[in-house]
Amino acid sequence: MASTESIEYWRWTESRWTNPDLDWKDANIITAGIDVGSVSTQAVVMVDGKLYCYSNMRTGSDSPDSANRAIDWALKDTGLTLDKIEYSVGTGYGRVNVPFANRALTEIACHARGANFMYGPSIRTVLDMGGQDCKAIRCDHRGKVTAFLMNDKCAAGTGRGMEVFADLLQVHINDVGQMSLVDDEPEPVSSTCVVFAKSEAVGLLRKGWSKERVLAAYCGAMAHRVVTLLERLGVENDFAITGGIAKNIGVVSRIEKELTITAPEPTVDPQLAGAIGGALFGKALAEKARKKTA
């Protein structure tokens, strides 16, 4: 039996998918978006603006290698090769290091465009909860950014901070959100520094707090921190959440409660929003290039 020390509680589930209802050979235009984040990397391939395949995996120590591995995994067993993709856009933390990208665009622009695709043109406020930062974004009916704010650079209140807590409490990260709902709202722990938050959590465990109560405190603190960011920007309906933390019901439900707003359920993995936006920008840029050469 494996010891608890060997279990990687932080390791979320990587995934890939191919749309069985689409054939890339029938496509007029094929584009890709590669979102190389600080924690995760997503590769999305779209045919004529429709989601064809994707991969979602852990970012390695080398951004170009992470981008190559992500697109290779997305294309696995499809028969589609990189040279048949007309336009690729890199985004995210490592966007300038995607070796096959035709262009690099900010994750703010790509998440807004991706949220527009995922949730519909009524979305006006997007919260992107990433691996090492959070972004509050306002956009129009086309998914074009009209205003944004970012949090201070710290792992607390982000996906990486949640990974640290999962390891500390020896709770699998996929279970954190649901477990945090078991307890009522306790006094929150620090959401401004992950080192302080860890120290507080250890102290609370020694006082006899259950893991569920500590997780409730941390999820509550994360939610309050991003709500403060959103309120500084100004929240306009409709409101949606992207990024890995969007899959944590403990944080999402507390954000919704503070804002008295219900975010729509994602139609695809919310971690894909940036890469989807990149692929959609790629389609528009490829069509523009075609017109110039026609």
Contacts in CASP RR format, 6 or more apart in sequence:
PFRMAT RR
TARGET T0000
AUTHOR 0000-0000-0000
METHOD contacts of the structure
MODEL  1
MASTESIEYWRWTESRWTNPDLDWKDANIITAGIDVGSVSTQAVVMVDGK
LYCYSNMRTGSDSPDSANRAIDWALKDTGLTLDKIEYSVGTGYGRVNVPF
ANRALTEIACHARGANFMYGPSIRTVLDMGGQDCKAIRCDHRGKVTAFLM
NDKCAAGTGRGMEVFADLLQVHINDVGQMSLVDDEPEPVSSTCVVFAKSE
AVGLLRKGWSKERVLAAYCGAMAHRVVTLLERLGVENDFAITGGIAKNIG
VVSRIEKELTITAPEPTVDPQLAGAIGGALFGKALAEKARKKTA
4 170 0 8 1.000
7 170 0 8 1.000
8 167 0 8 1.000
9 166 0 8 1.000
9 167 0 8 1.000
9 169 0 8 1.000
9 170 0 8 1.000
9 171 0 8 1.000
9 172 0 8 1.000
9 173 0 8 1.000
10 163 0 8 1.000
10 164 0 8 1.000
10 166 0 8 1.000
10 167 0 8 1.000
10 173 0 8 1.000
11 58 0 8 1.000
11 173 0 8 1.000
12 40 0 8 1.000
12 163 0 8 1.000
12 173 0 8 1.000
12 174 0 8 1.000
12 244 0 8 1.000
13 174 0 8 1.000
14 55 0 8 1.000
14 56 0 8 1.000
14 57 0 8 1.000
14 58 0 8 1.000
15 55 0 8 1.000
15 56 0 8 1.000
15 269 0 8 1.000
16 53 0 8 1.000
16 54 0 8 1.000
16 55 0 8 1.000
16 56 0 8 1.000
16 73 0 8 1.000
16 74 0 8 1.000
16 76 0 8 1.000
17 53 0 8 1.000
17 54 0 8 1.000
18 52 0 8 1.000
18 53 0 8 1.000
18 77 0 8 1.000
18 78 0 8 1.000
19 50 0 8 1.000
19 51 0 8 1.000
19 52 0 8 1.000
19 53 0 8 1.000
22 47 0 8 1.000
22 50 0 8 1.000
22 52 0 8 1.000
24 30 0 8 1.000
24 45 0 8 1.000
24 47 0 8 1.000
24 52 0 8 1.000
24 78 0 8 1.000
24 79 0 8 1.000
24 80 0 8 1.000
24 84 0 8 1.000
26 47 0 8 1.000
27 47 0 8 1.000
27 48 0 8 1.000
27 52 0 8 1.000
28 48 0 8 1.000
29 47 0 8 1.000
29 48 0 8 1.000
29 49 0 8 1.000
29 86 0 8 1.000
29 87 0 8 1.000
29 283 0 8 1.000
29 286 0 8 1.000
29 287 0 8 1.000
30 45 0 8 1.000
30 46 0 8 1.000
30 47 0 8 1.000
30 52 0 8 1.000
30 80 0 8 1.000
30 84 0 8 1.000
30 85 0 8 1.000
30 86 0 8 1.000
31 45 0 8 1.000
31 46 0 8 1.000
31 49 0 8 1.000
31 85 0 8 1.000
31 86 0 8 1.000
31 87 0 8 1.000
31 88 0 8 1.000
31 89 0 8 1.000
31 278 0 8 1.000
31 279 0 8 1.000
31 280 0 8 1.000
31 282 0 8 1.000
31 283 0 8 1.000
31 286 0 8 1.000
32 43 0 8 1.000
32 44 0 8 1.000
32 45 0 8 1.000
32 46 0 8 1.000
32 71 0 8 1.000
32 74 0 8 1.000
32 85 0 8 1.000
32 87 0 8 1.000
32 88 0 8 1.000
32 89 0 8 1.000
32 279 0 8 1.000
32 282 0 8 1.000
33 42 0 8 1.000
33 43 0 8 1.000
33 44 0 8 1.000
33 45 0 8 1.000
33 88 0 8 1.000
33 89 0 8 1.000
33 90 0 8 1.000
33 91 0 8 1.000
33 101 0 8 1.000
33 110 0 8 1.000
33 274 0 8 1.000
33 275 0 8 1.000
33 276 0 8 1.000
33 277 0 8 1.000
33 278 0 8 1.000
33 279 0 8 1.000
33 282 0 8 1.000
34 41 0 8 1.000
34 42 0 8 1.000
34 43 0 8 1.000
34 44 0 8 1.000
34 67 0 8 1.000
34 70 0 8 1.000
34 71 0 8 1.000
34 88 0 8 1.000
34 89 0 8 1.000
34 90 0 8 1.000
34 91 0 8 1.000
34 98 0 8 1.000
34 101 0 8 1.000
34 275 0 8 1.000
34 278 0 8 1.000
35 41 0 8 1.000
35 42 0 8 1.000
35 43 0 8 1.000
35 44 0 8 1.000
35 90 0 8 1.000
35 91 0 8 1.000
35 92 0 8 1.000
35 95 0 8 1.000
35 107 0 8 1.000
35 110 0 8 1.000
35 272 0 8 1.000
35 274 0 8 1.000
35 275 0 8 1.000
35 278 0 8 1.000
36 59 0 8 1.000
36 63 0 8 1.000
36 66 0 8 1.000
36 67 0 8 1.000
36 70 0 8 1.000
36 90 0 8 1.000
36 91 0 8 1.000
36 92 0 8 1.000
36 93 0 8 1.000
36 94 0 8 1.000
36 95 0 8 1.000
36 97 0 8 1.000
36 98 0 8 1.000
37 59 0 8 1.000
37 92 0 8 1.000
37 93 0 8 1.000
37 94 0 8 1.000
37 107 0 8 1.000
37 130 0 8 1.000
37 131 0 8 1.000
38 59 0 8 1.000
38 93 0 8 1.000
38 130 0 8 1.000
38 131 0 8 1.000
38 132 0 8 1.000
38 160 0 8 1.000
39 58 0 8 1.000
39 59 0 8 1.000
39 130 0 8 1.000
39 131 0 8 1.000
39 132 0 8 1.000
39 159 0 8 1.000
39 160 0 8 1.000
39 163 0 8 1.000
40 56 0 8 1.000
40 57 0 8 1.000
40 58 0 8 1.000
40 59 0 8 1.000
40 131 0 8 1.000
40 244 0 8 1.000
40 271 0 8 1.000
41 56 0 8 1.000
41 57 0 8 1.000
41 58 0 8 1.000
41 59 0 8 1.000
41 60 0 8 1.000
41 66 0 8 1.000
41 67 0 8 1.000
41 69 0 8 1.000
41 70 0 8 1.000
42 54 0 8 1.000
42 55 0 8 1.000
42 56 0 8 1.000
42 57 0 8 1.000
42 70 0 8 1.000
42 271 0 8 1.000
42 272 0 8 1.000
42 274 0 8 1.000
42 275 0 8 1.000
43 54 0 8 1.000
43 55 0 8 1.000
43 67 0 8 1.000
43 70 0 8 1.000
43 71 0 8 1.000
43 73 0 8 1.000
43 74 0 8 1.000
43 275 0 8 1.000
44 51 0 8 1.000
44 53 0 8 1.000
44 54 0 8 1.000
44 74 0 8 1.000
44 272 0 8 1.000
44 275 0 8 1.000
44 276 0 8 1.000
44 277 0 8 1.000
44 278 0 8 1.000
44 279 0 8 1.000
45 52 0 8 1.000
45 53 0 8 1.000
45 54 0 8 1.000
45 71 0 8 1.000
45 74 0 8 1.000
45 75 0 8 1.000
45 80 0 8 1.000
45 85 0 8 1.000
45 279 0 8 1.000
46 52 0 8 1.000
46 276 0 8 1.000
46 279 0 8 1.000
46 280 0 8 1.000
46 283 0 8 1.000
48 283 0 8 1.000
49 279 0 8 1.000
49 280 0 8 1.000
49 283 0 8 1.000
51 268 0 8 1.000
51 276 0 8 1.000
52 78 0 8 1.000
52 80 0 8 1.000
53 74 0 8 1.000
53 75 0 8 1.000
53 78 0 8 1.000
53 80 0 8 1.000
54 74 0 8 1.000
54 269 0 8 1.000
54 272 0 8 1.000
54 275 0 8 1.000
55 70 0 8 1.000
55 71 0 8 1.000
55 73 0 8 1.000
55 74 0 8 1.000
56 269 0 8 1.000
56 271 0 8 1.000
56 272 0 8 1.000
57 66 0 8 1.000
57 69 0 8 1.000
57 70 0 8 1.000
57 73 0 8 1.000
59 66 0 8 1.000
59 93 0 8 1.000
60 66 0 8 1.000
63 93 0 8 1.000
63 94 0 8 1.000
63 97 0 8 1.000
63 98 0 8 1.000
64 97 0 8 1.000
64 98 0 8 1.000
64 99 0 8 1.000
67 90 0 8 1.000
67 94 0 8 1.000
67 97 0 8 1.000
67 98 0 8 1.000
67 99 0 8 1.000
67 100 0 8 1.000
67 101 0 8 1.000
68 99 0 8 1.000
68 100 0 8 1.000
71 82 0 8 1.000
71 100 0 8 1.000
75 81 0 8 1.000
75 82 0 8 1.000
82 100 0 8 1.000
86 286 0 8 1.000
87 102 0 8 1.000
87 103 0 8 1.000
87 282 0 8 1.000
87 283 0 8 1.000
87 285 0 8 1.000
87 286 0 8 1.000
87 289 0 8 1.000
88 98 0 8 1.000
88 100 0 8 1.000
88 101 0 8 1.000
88 102 0 8 1.000
88 282 0 8 1.000
89 101 0 8 1.000
89 102 0 8 1.000
89 103 0 8 1.000
89 104 0 8 1.000
89 105 0 8 1.000
89 110 0 8 1.000
89 277 0 8 1.000
89 278 0 8 1.000
89 279 0 8 1.000
89 281 0 8 1.000
89 282 0 8 1.000
89 285 0 8 1.000
90 98 0 8 1.000
90 101 0 8 1.000
90 103 0 8 1.000
90 104 0 8 1.000
90 105 0 8 1.000
90 278 0 8 1.000
91 104 0 8 1.000
91 105 0 8 1.000
91 106 0 8 1.000
91 107 0 8 1.000
91 109 0 8 1.000
91 110 0 8 1.000
91 274 0 8 1.000
91 275 0 8 1.000
91 277 0 8 1.000
91 278 0 8 1.000
92 106 0 8 1.000
92 107 0 8 1.000
92 110 0 8 1.000
92 274 0 8 1.000
93 107 0 8 1.000
93 132 0 8 1.000
95 101 0 8 1.000
95 104 0 8 1.000
95 105 0 8 1.000
95 106 0 8 1.000
95 107 0 8 1.000
96 104 0 8 1.000
98 104 0 8 1.000
102 282 0 8 1.000
102 285 0 8 1.000
103 281 0 8 1.000
103 282 0 8 1.000
103 285 0 8 1.000
105 278 0 8 1.000
105 281 0 8 1.000
107 128 0 8 1.000
107 135 0 8 1.000
107 274 0 8 1.000
108 128 0 8 1.000
108 135 0 8 1.000
108 137 0 8 1.000
108 145 0 8 1.000
108 148 0 8 1.000
109 145 0 8 1.000
109 281 0 8 1.000
110 273 0 8 1.000
110 274 0 8 1.000
110 275 0 8 1.000
110 276 0 8 1.000
110 277 0 8 1.000
110 278 0 8 1.000
110 281 0 8 1.000
111 126 0 8 1.000
111 128 0 8 1.000
111 135 0 8 1.000
111 137 0 8 1.000
111 242 0 8 1.000
111 243 0 8 1.000
111 273 0 8 1.000
111 274 0 8 1.000
111 277 0 8 1.000
112 126 0 8 1.000
112 137 0 8 1.000
112 139 0 8 1.000
112 143 0 8 1.000
112 144 0 8 1.000
112 145 0 8 1.000
113 143 0 8 1.000
113 144 0 8 1.000
113 274 0 8 1.000
113 276 0 8 1.000
113 277 0 8 1.000
113 278 0 8 1.000
113 280 0 8 1.000
113 281 0 8 1.000
114 143 0 8 1.000
114 242 0 8 1.000
114 273 0 8 1.000
114 274 0 8 1.000
114 276 0 8 1.000
114 277 0 8 1.000
114 278 0 8 1.000
114 280 0 8 1.000
115 123 0 8 1.000
115 126 0 8 1.000
115 137 0 8 1.000
115 139 0 8 1.000
115 143 0 8 1.000
115 240 0 8 1.000
115 242 0 8 1.000
115 273 0 8 1.000
116 123 0 8 1.000
116 139 0 8 1.000
116 141 0 8 1.000
116 142 0 8 1.000
116 143 0 8 1.000
117 276 0 8 1.000
117 277 0 8 1.000
117 280 0 8 1.000
118 240 0 8 1.000
118 242 0 8 1.000
118 266 0 8 1.000
118 267 0 8 1.000
118 268 0 8 1.000
118 270 0 8 1.000
118 272 0 8 1.000
118 273 0 8 1.000
118 276 0 8 1.000
119 238 0 8 1.000
119 240 0 8 1.000
119 264 0 8 1.000
119 266 0 8 1.000
119 267 0 8 1.000
121 141 0 8 1.000
121 142 0 8 1.000
121 143 0 8 1.000
122 141 0 8 1.000
122 237 0 8 1.000
122 238 0 8 1.000
123 139 0 8 1.000
123 143 0 8 1.000
123 238 0 8 1.000
123 239 0 8 1.000
123 240 0 8 1.000
124 138 0 8 1.000
124 139 0 8 1.000
124 140 0 8 1.000
124 236 0 8 1.000
124 237 0 8 1.000
124 238 0 8 1.000
124 239 0 8 1.000
125 136 0 8 1.000
125 137 0 8 1.000
125 138 0 8 1.000
125 139 0 8 1.000
125 230 0 8 1.000
125 233 0 8 1.000
125 234 0 8 1.000
125 235 0 8 1.000
125 236 0 8 1.000
125 237 0 8 1.000
125 238 0 8 1.000
125 239 0 8 1.000
125 240 0 8 1.000
126 135 0 8 1.000
126 136 0 8 1.000
126 137 0 8 1.000
126 138 0 8 1.000
126 139 0 8 1.000
126 239 0 8 1.000
126 240 0 8 1.000
126 241 0 8 1.000
126 242 0 8 1.000
127 134 0 8 1.000
127 135 0 8 1.000
127 136 0 8 1.000
127 137 0 8 1.000
127 226 0 8 1.000
127 230 0 8 1.000
127 239 0 8 1.000
127 240 0 8 1.000
127 241 0 8 1.000
127 242 0 8 1.000
127 255 0 8 1.000
128 134 0 8 1.000
128 135 0 8 1.000
128 137 0 8 1.000
128 241 0 8 1.000
128 242 0 8 1.000
128 243 0 8 1.000
128 273 0 8 1.000
129 157 0 8 1.000
129 158 0 8 1.000
129 159 0 8 1.000
129 226 0 8 1.000
129 241 0 8 1.000
129 242 0 8 1.000
129 243 0 8 1.000
129 244 0 8 1.000
129 245 0 8 1.000
129 246 0 8 1.000
129 251 0 8 1.000
130 158 0 8 1.000
130 159 0 8 1.000
130 243 0 8 1.000
130 244 0 8 1.000
130 245 0 8 1.000
131 155 0 8 1.000
131 158 0 8 1.000
131 159 0 8 1.000
131 160 0 8 1.000
131 161 0 8 1.000
131 244 0 8 1.000
132 153 0 8 1.000
132 155 0 8 1.000
132 158 0 8 1.000
132 159 0 8 1.000
132 160 0 8 1.000
133 150 0 8 1.000
133 151 0 8 1.000
133 153 0 8 1.000
133 158 0 8 1.000
134 150 0 8 1.000
134 151 0 8 1.000
134 157 0 8 1.000
134 158 0 8 1.000
134 225 0 8 1.000
134 226 0 8 1.000
134 229 0 8 1.000
135 148 0 8 1.000
135 149 0 8 1.000
135 150 0 8 1.000
135 151 0 8 1.000
136 148 0 8 1.000
136 149 0 8 1.000
136 150 0 8 1.000
136 226 0 8 1.000
136 229 0 8 1.000
136 230 0 8 1.000
136 232 0 8 1.000
136 233 0 8 1.000
136 234 0 8 1.000
137 145 0 8 1.000
137 147 0 8 1.000
137 148 0 8 1.000
137 233 0 8 1.000
138 145 0 8 1.000
138 146 0 8 1.000
138 147 0 8 1.000
138 148 0 8 1.000
138 233 0 8 1.000
138 234 0 8 1.000
138 236 0 8 1.000
139 145 0 8 1.000
139 146 0 8 1.000
140 146 0 8 1.000
147 233 0 8 1.000
148 233 0 8 1.000
149 229 0 8 1.000
149 232 0 8 1.000
149 233 0 8 1.000
150 229 0 8 1.000
151 157 0 8 1.000
151 158 0 8 1.000
151 225 0 8 1.000
151 226 0 8 1.000
151 229 0 8 1.000
152 192 0 8 1.000
154 192 0 8 1.000
154 193 0 8 1.000
154 194 0 8 1.000
155 161 0 8 1.000
155 164 0 8 1.000
155 194 0 8 1.000
156 190 0 8 1.000
156 191 0 8 1.000
156 192 0 8 1.000
156 193 0 8 1.000
156 194 0 8 1.000
156 196 0 8 1.000
156 197 0 8 1.000
156 222 0 8 1.000
156 225 0 8 1.000
157 191 0 8 1.000
157 194 0 8 1.000
157 221 0 8 1.000
157 222 0 8 1.000
157 225 0 8 1.000
157 226 0 8 1.000
158 245 0 8 1.000
159 244 0 8 1.000
159 245 0 8 1.000
160 194 0 8 1.000
161 194 0 8 1.000
161 197 0 8 1.000
162 173 0 8 1.000
162 176 0 8 1.000
162 218 0 8 1.000
162 222 0 8 1.000
162 245 0 8 1.000
162 248 0 8 1.000
163 173 0 8 1.000
164 194 0 8 1.000
164 198 0 8 1.000
165 176 0 8 1.000
165 197 0 8 1.000
165 198 0 8 1.000
165 201 0 8 1.000
165 215 0 8 1.000
165 218 0 8 1.000
166 172 0 8 1.000
166 173 0 8 1.000
166 176 0 8 1.000
168 198 0 8 1.000
168 201 0 8 1.000
168 202 0 8 1.000
169 201 0 8 1.000
169 205 0 8 1.000
169 211 0 8 1.000
169 214 0 8 1.000
169 215 0 8 1.000
171 179 0 8 1.000
171 211 0 8 1.000
171 215 0 8 1.000
176 215 0 8 1.000
176 219 0 8 1.000
176 248 0 8 1.000
176 250 0 8 1.000
177 215 0 8 1.000
177 219 0 8 1.000
177 248 0 8 1.000
177 249 0 8 1.000
177 250 0 8 1.000
177 251 0 8 1.000
178 249 0 8 1.000
178 250 0 8 1.000
179 211 0 8 1.000
179 212 0 8 1.000
179 215 0 8 1.000
180 212 0 8 1.000
180 215 0 8 1.000
180 216 0 8 1.000
180 218 0 8 1.000
180 219 0 8 1.000
180 220 0 8 1.000
180 250 0 8 1.000
180 251 0 8 1.000
181 216 0 8 1.000
181 249 0 8 1.000
181 250 0 8 1.000
181 253 0 8 1.000
182 212 0 8 1.000
182 216 0 8 1.000
183 210 0 8 1.000
183 212 0 8 1.000
183 213 0 8 1.000
183 215 0 8 1.000
183 216 0 8 1.000
184 216 0 8 1.000
185 216 0 8 1.000
185 220 0 8 1.000
186 209 0 8 1.000
186 213 0 8 1.000
186 216 0 8 1.000
186 217 0 8 1.000
187 217 0 8 1.000
188 217 0 8 1.000
188 218 0 8 1.000
188 220 0 8 1.000
188 221 0 8 1.000
188 224 0 8 1.000
189 196 0 8 1.000
189 197 0 8 1.000
189 200 0 8 1.000
189 201 0 8 1.000
189 204 0 8 1.000
189 214 0 8 1.000
189 217 0 8 1.000
189 218 0 8 1.000
189 221 0 8 1.000
190 196 0 8 1.000
190 197 0 8 1.000
190 200 0 8 1.000
190 221 0 8 1.000
191 197 0 8 1.000
191 218 0 8 1.000
191 220 0 8 1.000
191 221 0 8 1.000
191 222 0 8 1.000
191 224 0 8 1.000
191 225 0 8 1.000
192 225 0 8 1.000
197 218 0 8 1.000
197 221 0 8 1.000
201 214 0 8 1.000
201 217 0 8 1.000
201 218 0 8 1.000
204 213 0 8 1.000
204 214 0 8 1.000
204 217 0 8 1.000
205 211 0 8 1.000
205 214 0 8 1.000
209 217 0 8 1.000
219 248 0 8 1.000
219 250 0 8 1.000
219 251 0 8 1.000
219 254 0 8 1.000
220 250 0 8 1.000
220 251 0 8 1.000
220 254 0 8 1.000
222 245 0 8 1.000
222 251 0 8 1.000
222 254 0 8 1.000
223 250 0 8 1.000
223 251 0 8 1.000
223 254 0 8 1.000
223 255 0 8 1.000
223 257 0 8 1.000
223 258 0 8 1.000
224 254 0 8 1.000
224 258 0 8 1.000
226 255 0 8 1.000
227 255 0 8 1.000
227 258 0 8 1.000
227 259 0 8 1.000
230 259 0 8 1.000
235 259 0 8 1.000
235 261 0 8 1.000
237 261 0 8 1.000
238 264 0 8 1.000
239 259 0 8 1.000
239 261 0 8 1.000
239 263 0 8 1.000
240 263 0 8 1.000
240 264 0 8 1.000
240 266 0 8 1.000
241 252 0 8 1.000
241 255 0 8 1.000
241 263 0 8 1.000
241 270 0 8 1.000
242 270 0 8 1.000
242 271 0 8 1.000
242 273 0 8 1.000
242 274 0 8 1.000
243 270 0 8 1.000
243 271 0 8 1.000
243 273 0 8 1.000
244 270 0 8 1.000
244 271 0 8 1.000
245 251 0 8 1.000
245 252 0 8 1.000
246 252 0 8 1.000
246 266 0 8 1.000
246 270 0 8 1.000
246 271 0 8 1.000
247 269 0 8 1.000
247 270 0 8 1.000
247 271 0 8 1.000
252 263 0 8 1.000
255 263 0 8 1.000
256 262 0 8 1.000
256 263 0 8 1.000
268 276 0 8 1.000
END
